[in-house]
Amino acid sequence: MKISKHAYQRARQRGIKDHYIYIILDYAEYIKKLPGKVFELSISKKDIKRMFKSIQDYINYVKNQSFIKKRDKDRKIKSLKKFMNSFEKCSRKKLIVNQNMDTIITIY
């Protein structure tokens, strides 16, 4: 998917990091048709809760594994928590895309 110059500028103005855009594109299931043949993509609150529960369950699973070295457990848990933080920040973001769903028009 292409990102328009306008969308890129808005993302920079609003402090939206590139990887947030890709998380929204990967996990957005809420698509709303807007006037003017454009669509709004976002991640629903229900999906965020589901993702948080899955990640937390996986963190608990990693913590309880005896065959994984402590250093590796800590690294994996830190990575998962960082992803949870990024995912949570994406929950309040929306992408507006064209009708062909091949270009991001703006981001807020």
DSSP file (Angstrom, degrees, kcal/mol; ACC not computed):
  #  RESIDUE AA STRUCTURE BP1 BP2  ACC     N-H-->O    O-->H-N    N-H-->O    O-->H-N    TCO  KAPPA ALPHA  PHI   PSI    X-CA   Y-CA   Z-CA
    1    1 A M              0   0    0      0, 0.0   102,-0.2     0, 0.0     2,-0.2   0.000 360.0 360.0 360.0 137.1    0.0    0.0    0.0
    2    2 A K  E     -a  103   0A   0    100,-2.7   102,-3.0     1,-0.0     2,-0.5  -0.566 360.0-141.4 -86.6 151.9    1.3    3.5   -0.9
    3    3 A I  E     -a  104   0A   0    100,-0.2   102,-0.1    -2,-0.2   100,-0.0  -0.971  21.4-130.3-113.6 121.2    1.3    6.4    1.5
    4    4 A S     >  -     0   0    0    100,-2.4     4,-2.5    -2,-0.5     5,-0.2  -0.204  21.1-113.5 -65.5 160.0    0.4    9.7    0.0
    5    5 A K  H  > S+     0   0    0      1,-0.2     4,-2.5     2,-0.2     5,-0.2   0.903 119.5  52.5 -59.8 -41.3    2.6   12.7    0.6
    6    6 A H  H  > S+     0   0    0      2,-0.2     4,-2.6     1,-0.2    -1,-0.2   0.931 109.6  47.8 -60.5 -47.2   -0.3   14.3    2.6
    7    7 A A  H  > S+     0   0    0     97,-0.4     4,-2.5    98,-0.3    -2,-0.2   0.899 111.1  51.5 -62.2 -40.8   -0.7   11.2    4.8
    8    8 A Y  H  X S+     0   0    0     -4,-2.5     4,-2.0     2,-0.2    -1,-0.2   0.922 111.3  47.4 -62.5 -44.4    3.1   11.1    5.4
    9    9 A Q  H  X S+     0   0    0     -4,-2.5     4,-2.5     1,-0.2    -2,-0.2   0.918 112.4  49.3 -63.4 -43.5    3.1   14.8    6.4
   10   10 A R  H  X S+     0   0    0     -4,-2.6     4,-2.2     1,-0.2     6,-0.2   0.895 108.8  53.1 -64.0 -40.0    0.1   14.3    8.8
   11   11 A A  H  <>S+     0   0    0     -4,-2.5     5,-2.9     1,-0.2     4,-0.5   0.923 111.4  46.1 -60.7 -43.4    1.8   11.3   10.4
   12   12 A R  H ><5S+     0   0    0     -4,-2.0     3,-0.8     1,-0.2    -2,-0.2   0.911 112.4  50.3 -66.2 -42.2    4.9   13.3   11.1
   13   13 A Q  H 3<5S+     0   0    0     -4,-2.5    -1,-0.2     1,-0.2    -2,-0.2   0.855 115.9  42.5 -63.6 -34.3    2.9   16.2   12.4
   14   14 A R  T 3<5S-     0   0    0     -4,-2.2    -1,-0.2    -5,-0.2    -2,-0.2   0.394 112.4-116.1 -96.0   2.3    0.9   13.9   14.7
   15   15 A G  T < 5 +     0   0    0     -3,-0.8     2,-0.7    -4,-0.5    -3,-0.2   0.793  57.5 158.2  70.3  28.1    3.9   11.9   15.8
   16   16 A I      < -     0   0    0     -5,-2.9    -1,-0.2    -6,-0.2    -2,-0.1  -0.775  34.1-138.9 -89.5 117.3    2.6    8.7   14.3
   17   17 A K    >>  -     0   0    0     -2,-0.7     4,-1.3    -3,-0.1     3,-1.0  -0.373  16.7-116.2 -76.8 153.5    5.5    6.3   13.7
   18   18 A D  H 3> S+     0   0    0      1,-0.3     4,-1.7     2,-0.2     3,-0.4   0.886 114.0  56.8 -55.8 -42.4    5.7    4.2   10.5
   19   19 A H  H 3> S+     0   0    0      1,-0.2     4,-1.9     2,-0.2    -1,-0.3   0.775 100.2  59.3 -67.6 -22.2    5.4    0.9   12.4
   20   20 A Y  H <> S+     0   0    0     -3,-1.0     4,-2.5     2,-0.2    -1,-0.2   0.903 103.6  52.4 -66.0 -40.0    2.1    2.1   13.9
   21   21 A I  H  X S+     0   0    0     -4,-1.3     4,-2.5    -3,-0.4    -2,-0.2   0.924 110.6  46.8 -60.5 -44.5    0.8    2.4   10.3
   22   22 A Y  H  X S+     0   0    0     -4,-1.7     4,-2.2     2,-0.2    -1,-0.2   0.844 109.6  53.5 -69.9 -33.0    1.8   -1.1    9.5
   23   23 A I  H  X S+     0   0    0     -4,-1.9     4,-2.5     2,-0.2     5,-0.3   0.936 110.3  47.6 -64.2 -44.8    0.3   -2.5   12.7
   24   24 A I  H  X S+     0   0    0     -4,-2.5     4,-2.4     1,-0.2    -2,-0.2   0.932 112.5  49.1 -61.7 -44.9   -3.0   -0.9   11.8
   25   25 A L  H  < S+     0   0    0     -4,-2.5    -1,-0.2     1,-0.2    -2,-0.2   0.891 115.2  44.9 -61.6 -38.5   -2.8   -2.2    8.2
   26   26 A D  H  < S+     0   0    0     -4,-2.2    -1,-0.2     1,-0.2    -2,-0.2   0.858 126.8  26.2 -73.1 -36.3   -2.1   -5.7    9.5
   27   27 A Y  H  < S+     0   0    0     -4,-2.5     2,-0.2    -5,-0.1    -2,-0.2   0.506  84.1 121.2-111.7  -6.2   -4.7   -5.9   12.3
   28   28 A A     <  +     0   0    0     -4,-2.4    15,-0.2    -5,-0.3     3,-0.1  -0.412  17.6 156.6 -64.9 126.5   -7.5   -3.5   11.3
   29   29 A E        +     0   0    0     13,-0.8     2,-0.8    -2,-0.2    -1,-0.2   0.431  50.8  88.3-122.6 -10.3  -10.8   -5.3   11.0
   30   30 A Y  E     +B   42   0A   0     12,-1.7    12,-1.7     2,-0.0     2,-0.5  -0.818  54.0 174.5 -95.3 110.1  -13.0   -2.3   11.4
   31   31 A I  E     -B   41   0A   0     -2,-0.8     2,-0.5    10,-0.2    10,-0.2  -0.970   7.4-172.7-120.2 125.0  -13.7   -0.8    8.1
   32   32 A K  E     -B   40   0A   0      8,-2.2     8,-2.7    -2,-0.5     2,-0.4  -0.967  21.0-131.6-120.3 128.2  -16.1    2.1    7.8
   33   33 A K  E     -B   39   0A   0     -2,-0.5     6,-0.2     6,-0.2     3,-0.0  -0.644  27.4-167.4 -78.9 130.5  -17.3    3.6    4.4
   34   34 A L  E >>  -B   38   0A   0      4,-2.9     4,-1.0    -2,-0.4     3,-0.5  -0.728  32.1 -82.6-111.7 163.6  -17.1    7.3    4.4
   35   35 A P  T 34 S+     0   0    0      0, 0.0    -1,-0.1     0, 0.0     3,-0.1  -0.312 109.7  43.1 -61.1 148.8  -18.5    9.8    1.9
   36   36 A G  T 34 S-     0   0    0      1,-0.2    63,-0.2    -3,-0.0     3,-0.1   0.727 126.7 -73.8  88.4  22.7  -16.4   10.4   -1.2
   37   37 A K  T <4 S+     0   0    0     -3,-0.5    62,-0.8     1,-0.2     2,-0.3   0.876  97.6 123.8  59.6  42.0  -15.5    6.7   -1.9
   38   38 A V  E  <  -BC  34  98A   0     -4,-1.0    -4,-2.9    60,-0.2     2,-0.3  -0.892  47.5-143.8-127.3 161.9  -13.0    6.4    0.9
   39   39 A F  E     -BC  33  97A   0     58,-2.5    58,-2.8    -2,-0.3     2,-0.5  -0.931   6.9-138.7-127.2 148.9  -12.7    4.0    3.8
   40   40 A E  E     -BC  32  96A   0     -8,-2.7    -8,-2.2    -2,-0.3     2,-0.4  -0.932  18.6-162.3-107.1 126.1  -11.6    4.4    7.4
   41   41 A L  E     +BC  31  95A   0     54,-3.1    54,-2.4    -2,-0.5     2,-0.3  -0.908  22.8 146.2-108.5 134.8   -9.5    1.6    8.8
   42   42 A S  E     -B   30   0A   0    -12,-1.7   -12,-1.7    -2,-0.4   -13,-0.8  -0.967  48.0-105.4-155.4 169.0   -9.0    1.2   12.6
   43   43 A I        -     0   0    0     50,-0.4   -15,-0.1    47,-0.4    50,-0.1  -0.894  40.4-126.6-101.9 126.1   -8.5   -1.6   15.2
   44   44 A S     >  -     0   0    0     -2,-0.5     4,-1.9     1,-0.1     5,-0.1  -0.300  14.6-120.1 -71.9 155.8  -11.6   -2.2   17.3
   45   45 A K  H  > S+     0   0    0      1,-0.2     4,-2.5     2,-0.2     5,-0.2   0.859 115.0  57.0 -61.6 -35.9  -11.5   -2.1   21.0
   46   46 A K  H  > S+     0   0    0      1,-0.2     4,-2.2     2,-0.2    -1,-0.2   0.915 107.2  47.2 -62.5 -43.5  -12.7   -5.7   21.1
   47   47 A D  H  > S+     0   0    0      2,-0.2     4,-2.5     1,-0.2    -1,-0.2   0.857 110.4  53.2 -66.9 -35.1   -9.8   -6.7   19.0
   48   48 A I  H  X S+     0   0    0     -4,-1.9     4,-2.7     2,-0.2    -2,-0.2   0.933 109.6  47.5 -65.7 -45.4   -7.4   -4.8   21.2
   49   49 A K  H  X S+     0   0    0     -4,-2.5     4,-2.3     1,-0.2    -2,-0.2   0.913 112.9  49.4 -60.5 -42.5   -8.7   -6.5   24.3
   50   50 A R  H  X S+     0   0    0     -4,-2.2     4,-2.2     2,-0.2    -2,-0.2   0.912 112.2  47.6 -62.8 -43.5   -8.4   -9.9   22.6
   51   51 A M  H  X S+     0   0    0     -4,-2.5     4,-2.7     2,-0.2     5,-0.2   0.914 110.8  51.3 -65.2 -43.2   -4.8   -9.2   21.5
   52   52 A F  H  X S+     0   0    0     -4,-2.7     4,-2.7     1,-0.2    -2,-0.2   0.909 110.4  49.2 -60.6 -42.4   -3.8   -8.0   24.9
   53   53 A K  H  X S+     0   0    0     -4,-2.3     4,-2.6     2,-0.2    -1,-0.2   0.921 111.7  48.9 -63.8 -43.1   -5.2  -11.1   26.5
   54   54 A S  H  X S+     0   0    0     -4,-2.2     4,-2.2     2,-0.2    -2,-0.2   0.919 113.3  46.3 -62.3 -44.1   -3.3  -13.3   24.0
   55   55 A I  H  X S+     0   0    0     -4,-2.7     4,-2.6     2,-0.2    -2,-0.2   0.919 112.8  49.6 -66.1 -42.7   -0.1  -11.5   24.5
   56   56 A Q  H  X S+     0   0    0     -4,-2.7     4,-2.3    -5,-0.2    -2,-0.2   0.905 110.5  50.6 -63.8 -40.6   -0.5  -11.6   28.3
   57   57 A D  H  X S+     0   0    0     -4,-2.6     4,-2.1     1,-0.2    -1,-0.2   0.901 111.3  48.6 -61.4 -40.7   -1.2  -15.4   28.1
   58   58 A Y  H  X S+     0   0    0     -4,-2.2     4,-2.7     2,-0.2    -2,-0.2   0.886 108.4  53.4 -68.7 -38.2    1.9  -15.9   26.0
   59   59 A I  H  X S+     0   0    0     -4,-2.6     4,-2.5     2,-0.2    -2,-0.2   0.930 110.2  48.1 -60.2 -44.6    4.0  -13.8   28.5
   60   60 A N  H  X S+     0   0    0     -4,-2.3     4,-1.4     2,-0.2    -2,-0.2   0.890 110.5  51.7 -62.7 -39.5    2.8  -16.1   31.3
   61   61 A Y  H  < S+     0   0    0     -4,-2.1     4,-0.4     2,-0.2     3,-0.3   0.935 110.7  47.8 -61.1 -47.3    3.6  -19.2   29.2
   62   62 A V  H >< S+     0   0    0     -4,-2.7     3,-1.4     1,-0.2    -2,-0.2   0.913 108.5  54.8 -61.2 -43.4    7.1  -17.9   28.5
   63   63 A K  H 3< S+     0   0    0     -4,-2.5    -1,-0.2     1,-0.3    -2,-0.2   0.833 108.1  50.2 -59.4 -32.7    7.7  -17.1   32.2
   64   64 A N  T 3< S+     0   0    0     -4,-1.4     2,-0.6    -3,-0.3    -1,-0.3   0.416  82.2 108.4 -90.5   1.8    6.7  -20.7   33.2
   65   65 A Q    <   -     0   0    0     -3,-1.4     3,-0.5    -4,-0.4     8,-0.1  -0.704  46.8-170.2 -84.4 120.7    9.1  -22.5   30.7
   66   66 A S  S    S+     0   0    0     -2,-0.6    -1,-0.2     1,-0.2     4,-0.1   0.728  80.9  60.9 -81.8 -22.3   12.0  -24.1   32.5
   67   67 A F  S    S+     0   0    0      2,-0.1     2,-0.5     0, 0.0    -1,-0.2   0.534  87.4  86.2 -85.3  -4.6   14.0  -24.9   29.4
   68   68 A I  S    S-     0   0    0     -3,-0.5     5,-0.0    -6,-0.2     0, 0.0  -0.827  85.5-115.8 -96.8 131.5   14.3  -21.3   28.3
   69   69 A K     >  -     0   0    0     -2,-0.5     4,-2.5     1,-0.1     5,-0.2  -0.306  21.7-119.7 -63.5 147.5   17.3  -19.3   29.8
   70   70 A K  H  > S+     0   0    0      1,-0.2     4,-2.9     2,-0.2     5,-0.2   0.894 113.9  54.1 -56.0 -43.5   16.3  -16.4   32.0
   71   71 A R  H  > S+     0   0    0      1,-0.2     4,-2.0     2,-0.2    -1,-0.2   0.900 110.7  46.2 -59.4 -42.0   18.1  -13.9   29.7
   72   72 A D  H  > S+     0   0    0      2,-0.2     4,-2.3     1,-0.2    -1,-0.2   0.877 111.8  51.3 -69.5 -37.9   16.1  -15.2   26.7
   73   73 A K  H  X S+     0   0    0     -4,-2.5     4,-3.0     2,-0.2     5,-0.2   0.948 110.7  48.5 -61.1 -48.5   12.8  -15.1   28.7
   74   74 A D  H  X S+     0   0    0     -4,-2.9     4,-2.4     1,-0.2    -2,-0.2   0.895 111.9  49.2 -60.6 -40.8   13.5  -11.5   29.7
   75   75 A R  H  X S+     0   0    0     -4,-2.0     4,-2.1    -5,-0.2    -1,-0.2   0.918 113.4  46.4 -64.6 -44.1   14.4  -10.5   26.2
   76   76 A K  H  X S+     0   0    0     -4,-2.3     4,-2.4     2,-0.2    -2,-0.2   0.917 113.3  48.4 -65.7 -44.1   11.2  -12.1   24.8
   77   77 A I  H  X S+     0   0    0     -4,-3.0     4,-2.5     2,-0.2     5,-0.2   0.909 110.5  51.5 -64.3 -41.7    9.0  -10.6   27.5
   78   78 A K  H  X S+     0   0    0     -4,-2.4     4,-2.0    -5,-0.2    -1,-0.2   0.913 110.6  49.2 -60.7 -42.6   10.4   -7.2   26.9
   79   79 A S  H  X S+     0   0    0     -4,-2.1     4,-2.1     2,-0.2    -2,-0.2   0.909 111.4  48.9 -63.2 -43.2    9.8   -7.5   23.2
   80   80 A L  H  X S+     0   0    0     -4,-2.4     4,-2.4     1,-0.2    -2,-0.2   0.892 111.1  49.4 -64.9 -40.3    6.2   -8.6   23.8
   81   81 A K  H  X S+     0   0    0     -4,-2.5     4,-2.2     2,-0.2    -1,-0.2   0.869 109.2  52.5 -67.8 -35.5    5.5   -5.7   26.2
   82   82 A K  H  X S+     0   0    0     -4,-2.0     4,-2.3    -5,-0.2    -2,-0.2   0.912 110.1  48.4 -64.7 -41.9    7.0   -3.3   23.7
   83   83 A F  H  X S+     0   0    0     -4,-2.1     4,-3.0     2,-0.2    -2,-0.2   0.911 109.3  53.1 -63.8 -41.6    4.6   -4.7   21.0
   84   84 A M  H  X S+     0   0    0     -4,-2.4     4,-2.4     1,-0.2    -2,-0.2   0.907 109.0  49.9 -58.9 -41.7    1.7   -4.4   23.4
   85   85 A N  H  X S+     0   0    0     -4,-2.2     4,-1.9     2,-0.2    -1,-0.2   0.925 112.9  45.4 -63.5 -45.6    2.6   -0.7   24.0
   86   86 A S  H  X S+     0   0    0     -4,-2.3     4,-1.5     1,-0.2    -2,-0.2   0.914 112.5  51.6 -63.4 -42.7    2.7    0.0   20.3
   87   87 A F  H  X S+     0   0    0     -4,-3.0     4,-0.7     1,-0.2    -2,-0.2   0.896 108.3  51.7 -61.8 -41.3   -0.5   -1.9   19.7
   88   88 A E  H >< S+     0   0    0     -4,-2.4     3,-0.9     1,-0.2     4,-0.3   0.894 107.4  52.3 -63.7 -40.4   -2.3    0.1   22.4
   89   89 A K  H >< S+     0   0    0     -4,-1.9     3,-0.9     1,-0.3    -1,-0.2   0.815 104.8  57.1 -65.9 -29.4   -1.1    3.4   20.8
   90   90 A C  H >< S+     0   0    0     -4,-1.5     3,-1.7     1,-0.2   -47,-0.4   0.685  86.8  80.2 -72.8 -17.6   -2.5    2.2   17.5
   91   91 A S  T << S+     0   0    0     -3,-0.9    -1,-0.2    -4,-0.7    -2,-0.2   0.748  94.9  44.8 -64.1 -22.6   -6.0    1.8   19.0
   92   92 A R  T <  S+     0   0    0     -3,-0.9     2,-0.3    -4,-0.3    -1,-0.3   0.306  97.9  93.7-103.1   9.1   -6.7    5.5   18.8
   93   93 A K    <   -     0   0    0     -3,-1.7   -50,-0.4   -73,-0.1     2,-0.4  -0.742  52.6-165.1-105.3 150.4   -5.4    5.9   15.2
   94   94 A K        -     0   0    0     -2,-0.3    14,-2.4   -52,-0.1     2,-0.4  -0.993   7.3-152.1-134.4 141.8   -7.4    5.8   12.0
   95   95 A L  E     -CD  41 107A   0    -54,-2.4   -54,-3.1    -2,-0.4     2,-0.6  -0.932   6.6-152.4-110.4 135.4   -6.2    5.5    8.4
   96   96 A I  E     -CD  40 106A   0     10,-2.8     9,-3.4    -2,-0.4    10,-1.3  -0.946  23.2-179.6-106.7 122.6   -8.3    6.9    5.5
   97   97 A V  E     -CD  39 104A   0    -58,-2.8   -58,-2.5    -2,-0.6     7,-0.2  -0.828  28.2-102.6-122.3 158.8   -7.7    4.9    2.3
   98   98 A N  E >   -C   38   0A   0      5,-1.9     3,-1.8    -2,-0.3   -60,-0.2  -0.180  43.9 -95.7 -73.8 172.9   -9.0    5.2   -1.2
   99   99 A Q  T 3  S+     0   0    0    -62,-0.8   -61,-0.1     1,-0.3    -1,-0.1   0.759 125.3  54.9 -65.5 -25.0  -11.7    2.9   -2.6
  100  100 A N  T 3  S-     0   0    0      3,-0.1    -1,-0.3     1,-0.0   -62,-0.1   0.544 104.1-132.8 -82.0  -6.1   -9.2    0.6   -4.2
  101  101 A M  S <  S+     0   0    0     -3,-1.8    -2,-0.1     2,-0.2     3,-0.1   0.859  78.3 108.2  55.5  40.0   -7.5    0.2   -0.8
  102  102 A D        +     0   0    0      1,-0.2  -100,-2.7  -101,-0.1     2,-0.4   0.443  69.1  48.7-120.7  -3.7   -4.1    0.8   -2.3
  103  103 A T  E     -a    2   0A   0   -102,-0.2    -5,-1.9    -5,-0.1     2,-0.6  -0.993  69.2-137.3-141.1 131.7   -3.3    4.3   -1.0
  104  104 A I  E     -aD   3  97A   0   -102,-3.0  -100,-2.4    -2,-0.4   -97,-0.4  -0.781  19.9-174.6 -84.0 122.0   -3.4    5.9    2.4
  105  105 A I  E     -     0   0A   0     -9,-3.4   -98,-0.3    -2,-0.6     2,-0.3   0.905  61.5 -15.6 -86.4 -47.1   -4.9    9.3    2.0
  106  106 A T  E     - D   0  96A   0    -10,-1.3   -10,-2.8   -99,-0.1     2,-0.4  -0.968  55.8-144.0-154.0 167.8   -4.6   10.7    5.5
  107  107 A I  E       D   0  95A   0     -2,-0.3   -12,-0.2   -12,-0.2   -93,-0.1  -0.997 360.0 360.0-137.9 136.9   -3.9    9.5    9.1
  108  108 A Y              0   0    0    -14,-2.4   -13,-0.2    -2,-0.4    -1,-0.1   0.314 360.0 360.0-149.0 360.0   -5.3   10.8   12.4
